[in-house]
């Protein structure tokens, strides 16, 4: 299920922090403020994966 933009920023921030190979896809740095991630969240789809 795709998360709404309002819930994406913390997930994107953690992804950028841990996945160095994925950082080039996001115009923010790992140490950026949450507000910087909120500014791009509407352009970055994030999906929740639930177990079956």
ABEGO torsion letter per residue (X at the ends): XBBBAAAAAAAAAAAAAABAAAAAABABBAABBAAAAAAAAAABBBBBBBBX
